[in-house]
Amino acid sequence: MSNDSSVTGQIGRVARVGGAMAGVGARLAGAKVFGMKLDKGQHAGDLKAALGGLKGPLMKVAQILATIPDALPKEYADELRQLQSNAPAMGWPFVRRRMAGELGQGWQSQFAEFGREASHAASLGQVHRAKSLDGDDLACKLQYPDMSSAVEADLKQLKLVFSIFERYEKAISTRRIYEELSERLREELDYTREAKAMRLYHAMLRDESTVTVPTPVEDLSTDRLLTMNWLNGKPLMDFKDSPIELRNALAHAMFRAWYVPFYEYGIIHGDPHLGNYSVREDEASINLLDFGCIRVFPPTFVRGVINLYKALRDNDRDLAVYAYETWGFTDLSNEKLDVLNIWAEFLYAPLMEDKVQKIQESDSGLYGAQVAGKVQQALRKMGGVEPPREFVLMDRAAIGLGSVFMHLRAEVNWYQLFHDLIGDFDTDVLAKRQAASLKDAGLS
């Protein structure tokens, strides 16, 4: 791709994003300002069509919002949730040309079967079901055309949104957040890197019987095509009204899938929306999918997570300050520490008591929104705070997983699950384990 075509693609992308969202925004503004009647179902459908048709990282914002209970009106959440598995897909002529571009003109001879219709369509690519020449079921994840320019254009849009946000909201500096999201989104375009991350997760979760990770097929993969074995599974939301024992088993599997890699290797899956896992036939184990957005943390960051837990448990303010400073927070006055601890106490609350309980008392995200609002208001009065880059995906994972546990209405001893992982934590051991696993996967 030439620089000219990339720039042209970015300009067109910005124009389409602006045009699509302007129409949706105008109707919403008219409803708010002029009291115009607004059909929320139709408006939400228009919003889904605008975001889904554009594809790209802007759609991820909608996916996250749709995951959190009560973050959006039901009409919006129902429509936007479909983006996780039913986004508008490329048609067969596009697919045929894209596959030829990745595997050559005779690409179809490398498969016994290849489905013309996409099985899943998401923000950066779509998945087609196929069959290998040996008869194995395959999933072929094909990146949409010109996604590099699409991501760059979306990042420019995001930077604009952040700059507007900071004019009215001084509580949170978005500079580091933008840097982190930019780097992670650019990494997601590299499917060769994702295949390595998939192998990494195979190794890290090899002893977890309740979690299955797909295996990449290197001969049928490129940097924009990722072929792997097909994993059968049902959407997690199909089980939100299942017996409590089943819902608890799924919550246990989800907890282990995310936090074994973090506390044992300092690595986390950074995209915990509902489309990235499915429930296997035994209805007690899960498939973990989509490894484009993983985050490797310094071992000291993981130690900081544990130190803050101990600080909150023991009311040790010096240890709390040390934990925050380990992460990169600076200029921590007593007042700012108190405010940061409000949010930390909300996130750590389920880990504080050795008992079976829900992730929070209510099955709604409204309480979390109220806590966040209280923190935001207090930080604004103090001149704001700049979260470290590493904080972004940790916060996202905690909120995303908490949302899943709320949907499942799981009742688990979170304290016990947490202590099973941190009981023999050693920073030096984690550092050596992390370095070896990244080297083996080709990610060092």
Secondary structure, DSSP 4 states (H G I P E B T S, - for coil): --HHHHHHHHHHHHHHHHHHHHHHHHHHHHHHHS-----HHHHHHHHHHHHHHH-STHHHHHHHHHHSTTSS-HHHHHHHHTHHHH-----HHHHHHHHHHHH-TTGGGG-SEE-SS-SEE-SSEEEEEEE-TTS-EEEEEEEPTTHHHHHHHHHHHHHHHHHHHHHH--SB--HHHHHHHHHHHHHHT-HHHHHHHHHHHHHHTTT-TTEE---B-GGG--SSEEEEE----EEGGGGTTS-HHHHHHHHHHHHHHHHHHHHHHSEEE----GGGEEE-TTSS-EEE---SSEEE--HHHHHHHHHHHHHHHHT-HHHHHHHHHHHT-----HHHHHHHHHHHHHHHGGGSSSS-B-SSSSSSSHHHHHHHHHHHHHHHHTT-B---THHHHHHHHHHHHHHHHHHHT--B-HHHHHHHHHTT--HHHHHHHHHHHHHHHT--
